[in-house]
């Protein structure tokens, strides 16, 4: 039987040849998945001459076809959460953790804050708020049938109220009552195809493309929904592409519904999200 050390070395070479960005790490993570051990334990087992787990080469072959690691293991890690993911749901990214942090910080400023996550996908933002601000009352909205099923699995244990529907219209019975609204809407321009096969071929199009040439139709719809849902003084934060930061700051900054518009950087220093505070101007008032 092949040793774990040899299997890891060969797997890393196969994944590197396939263009996987982190071949050694992915090789170790897949071994850890099969062995039900931590990556640190996998490294220790390799040093003492342990055997490779059964089925390991098959998983490496699947990953070499650029099937997302999270689809193979069925798990994505986001802040303190272990999220169930698979085909049909957007895999949460580390850069979104800063958006969740901004929503969490805002929710902590109000006792029993009412929070909404628009376009929740796997439930990453909503779940993080519910877990880290347990006294908050959290709602999540998702349109996709498949993503809604994943979100339901992830959010039910956390007490989040999950609503299926278009965030442009959802939660209308609670207009003007929310303290915090967060969103990671689709924002890729319609003509821009992601370079990574894991994204282009496996993330659902509904979660990627922003519905217009500049990718801003759906983000602006999320902003309009937030203006409808928030009470005066309520906080809105939304993720976007780095190149969209200036445009969104300008649009929100010149609209009477918003004040205190700010751009925030992600963990790599890119302009990744914009926040604003709801004024007392009635929703629907034009510029």
C-alpha positions in Angstrom: 0.0 0.0 0.0 1.3 3.5 -0.9 2.5 5.6 2.0 0.7 8.8 2.9 3.9 10.8 2.4 4.3 9.5 -1.2 0.7 10.0 -1.9 0.7 13.6 -0.7 3.8 14.3 -2.8 2.3 12.8 -5.9 -1.0 14.5 -5.3 0.5 17.9 -4.9 2.3 17.4 -8.2 -0.9 16.4 -10.0 -2.8 19.4 -8.6 0.0 21.8 -9.5 0.0 20.5 -13.1 -3.7 21.1 -13.2 -3.3 24.7 -12.1 -4.8 24.4 -8.7 -3.6 27.5 -6.8 -2.7 25.7 -3.5 -1.8 22.1 -4.5 0.0 21.0 -1.4 -2.6 22.4 0.9 -5.5 20.9 -1.1 -3.7 17.6 -1.1 -3.4 17.7 2.7 -7.0 18.8 3.2 -8.4 16.0 1.0 -6.3 13.5 3.0 -7.6 15.0 6.2 -11.2 14.8 4.9 -10.8 11.0 4.3 -9.0 10.3 7.5 -11.3 12.5 9.6 -8.2 14.2 11.0 -6.7 17.7 11.2 -4.1 18.8 8.6 -1.6 18.8 11.4 -2.4 15.2 12.2 -2.1 14.3 8.5 1.4 15.8 8.5 2.4 13.9 11.5 1.0 10.6 10.1 3.0 11.2 6.9 6.2 11.5 9.0 5.7 8.2 10.8 5.0 6.3 7.6 1.2 5.9 7.7 -0.6 4.5 4.7 -2.6 6.7 2.3 -6.4 6.5 2.8 -8.5 4.4 0.5 -10.1 6.5 -2.3 -7.5 9.3 -2.0 -6.4 9.2 -5.6 -10.0 9.4 -6.8 -10.5 12.6 -4.8 -7.3 14.1 -6.2 -8.4 13.2 -9.7 -11.7 15.0 -9.1 -9.9 18.1 -7.7 -7.5 18.1 -10.7 -10.6 18.7 -12.8 -11.0 21.9 -10.9 -14.0 20.7 -9.0 -14.0 23.1 -5.9 -12.4 21.6 -2.9 -15.5 22.5 -0.9 -17.8 20.5 -3.2 -15.7 17.4 -2.7 -15.6 17.7 1.1 -19.1 19.2 1.4 -17.8 21.9 3.9 -16.8 25.5 3.7 -15.4 27.4 6.7 -16.4 31.0 7.3 -15.4 32.8 10.5 -16.6 30.4 13.2 -19.0 28.5 11.0 -18.7 25.1 9.3 -21.2 25.5 6.4 -22.6 22.6 4.4 -22.1 23.5 0.7 -22.3 21.8 -2.7 -23.6 22.3 -6.3 -26.1 25.1 -6.6 -24.7 27.4 -3.9 -22.0 30.1 -3.9 -19.0 29.1 -1.9 -18.4 31.8 0.7 -15.0 33.6 0.4 -12.7 34.9 3.0 -13.1 38.5 1.8 -16.8 38.4 2.8 -15.7 37.9 6.4 -15.0 41.6 6.7 -18.6 42.4 5.5 -19.9 40.0 8.2 -17.7 41.7 10.8 -19.2 45.1 9.9 -22.7 43.8 10.2 -21.8 42.1 13.5 -20.3 45.3 14.9 -23.4 47.3 13.9 -25.8 44.7 15.4 -23.9 44.8 18.7 -24.8 48.5 19.1 -28.5 47.8 19.5 -30.2 45.5 22.0 -32.0 42.7 20.2 -31.1 44.2 16.8 -33.2 43.2 13.9 -30.9 42.1 11.1 -31.4 41.1 7.5 -29.1 39.3 5.0 -30.2 39.8 1.4 -29.1 37.1 -1.0 -27.8 34.9 1.8 -26.5 32.0 -0.4 -25.1 29.4 2.0 -26.1 31.6 5.0 -22.6 32.8 5.8 -23.3 36.4 6.8 -26.7 35.7 8.5 -25.3 32.7 10.3 -22.3 34.6 11.5 -24.4 37.4 12.9 -26.7 34.9 14.6 -23.8 33.0 16.1 -21.8 36.0 17.3 -24.7 38.3 18.3 -27.0 35.7 19.8 -29.5 38.2 21.1 -30.1 39.6 17.6 -33.1 38.6 15.5 -31.8 37.6 12.1 -33.6 37.2 8.8 -32.1 35.8 5.6 -33.5 36.1 2.1 -32.6 33.7 -0.8 -34.1 33.4 -4.3 -32.5 30.2 -5.6 -34.2 26.9 -4.8 -30.9 25.0 -4.5 -29.2 27.7 -2.4 -32.2 28.1 -0.2 -32.0 24.3 0.6 -28.3 24.7 1.6 -29.1 27.8 3.7 -31.9 26.1 5.4 -29.6 23.3 6.5 -27.0 25.8 7.8 -29.3 28.4 9.4 -32.0 26.3 11.1 -29.7 25.4 14.0 -28.9 29.0 14.5 -32.4 30.3 14.8 -32.3 32.4 11.6 -35.7 33.1 9.9 -35.1 32.1 6.2 -37.3 33.5 3.5 -37.3 32.4 -0.1 -37.9 35.2 -2.6 -36.5 38.2 -4.4 -34.9 40.6 -2.0 -36.3 43.5 -4.0 -39.7 42.6 -2.6 -39.1 40.3 0.4 -39.9 41.2 4.0 -42.2 44.0 2.9 -44.3 43.5 6.0 -41.3 44.7 8.0 -40.4 47.8 6.0 -38.7 50.4 8.1 -38.0 48.2 11.1 -34.5 46.7 10.6 -31.5 48.0 12.4 -28.9 46.3 10.1 -29.1 45.1 6.5 -26.2 43.3 4.9 -25.8 41.9 1.4 -23.3 40.1 -0.8 -25.2 40.4 -4.0 -24.1 39.2 -7.5 -21.9 41.9 -8.9 -19.8 40.5 -11.8 -20.4 42.4 -15.1 -22.4 40.3 -17.5 -19.6 40.1 -20.1 -16.8 39.3 -17.5 -16.2 35.5 -17.2 -14.3 34.6 -14.0 -10.8 33.1 -14.7 -10.9 30.4 -12.2 -12.7 27.2 -13.4 -14.0 26.6 -9.9 -16.0 29.8 -10.1 -16.9 29.9 -13.8 -18.0 26.3 -14.0 -19.3 25.5 -10.5 -20.6 28.6 -8.8 -24.2 29.3 -9.8 -24.6 32.1 -12.4 -27.5 33.5 -10.3 -24.9 34.2 -7.5 -22.3 35.7 -9.8 -23.6 38.1 -12.4 -24.9 41.6 -11.4 -27.5 41.8 -14.2 -25.9 44.6 -16.3 -22.8 45.6 -18.2 -21.3 47.2 -15.2 -22.6 44.6 -12.8 -24.4 47.1 -10.6 -28.1 46.4 -11.3 -28.5 43.8 -8.6 -26.2 45.6 -6.0 -28.3 48.8 -6.5 -31.5 46.7 -6.1 -30.0 45.5 -2.8 -29.4 49.1 -1.7 -32.9 50.0 -2.6 -34.2 47.0 -0.6 -32.1 48.1 2.3 -33.4 51.6 2.2 -36.9 50.2 2.2 -36.2 47.8 5.2 -34.1 50.0 7.5 -35.4 52.3 10.2 -33.8 55.8 10.4 -30.3 55.4 11.7 -30.1 51.8 10.5 -26.9 50.5 9.0 -26.4 49.0 5.5 -23.3 47.2 4.3 -22.8 45.6 0.9 -19.9 43.7 -0.8 -18.9 44.6 -4.3 -16.0 44.5 -6.7 -13.0 46.7 -6.1 -13.6 48.7 -9.3 -17.2 49.4 -8.3 -16.4 51.1 -5.0 -16.2 54.7 -6.4 -19.4 54.4 -8.3 -21.4 53.0 -5.5 -20.1 55.5 -3.0 -21.1 58.3 -5.4 -24.6 56.9 -6.0 -25.3 56.3 -2.3 -23.6 59.5 -1.3 -25.9 61.6 -3.5 -29.1 59.9 -2.5 -31.2 61.5 0.3 -31.9 58.1 1.9 -28.3 57.7 2.9 -25.6 59.4 4.9 -22.2 58.5 6.3 -21.2 56.5 3.2 -17.9 54.7 3.6 -15.8 52.3 1.7 -14.1 49.4 3.5 -11.2 47.2 2.6 -11.1 43.4 2.7 -8.3 41.3 4.3 -6.0 41.9 1.3 -6.6 45.7 1.3 -9.0 45.9 -1.6 -12.0 48.2 -1.6 -14.5 45.4 -1.0 -17.6 46.9 0.6 -19.6 50.0 1.1 -21.6 51.0 4.1 -24.2 53.8 4.7 -26.6 54.9 7.4 -30.3 55.4 6.7 -31.6 58.9 7.0 -35.2 59.8 7.9 -36.1 60.7 4.3 -39.0 58.4 3.3 -38.0 55.5 1.1 -38.8 56.1 -2.5 -37.8 59.8 -2.4 -35.8 60.6 -5.5 -32.5 62.5 -5.7 
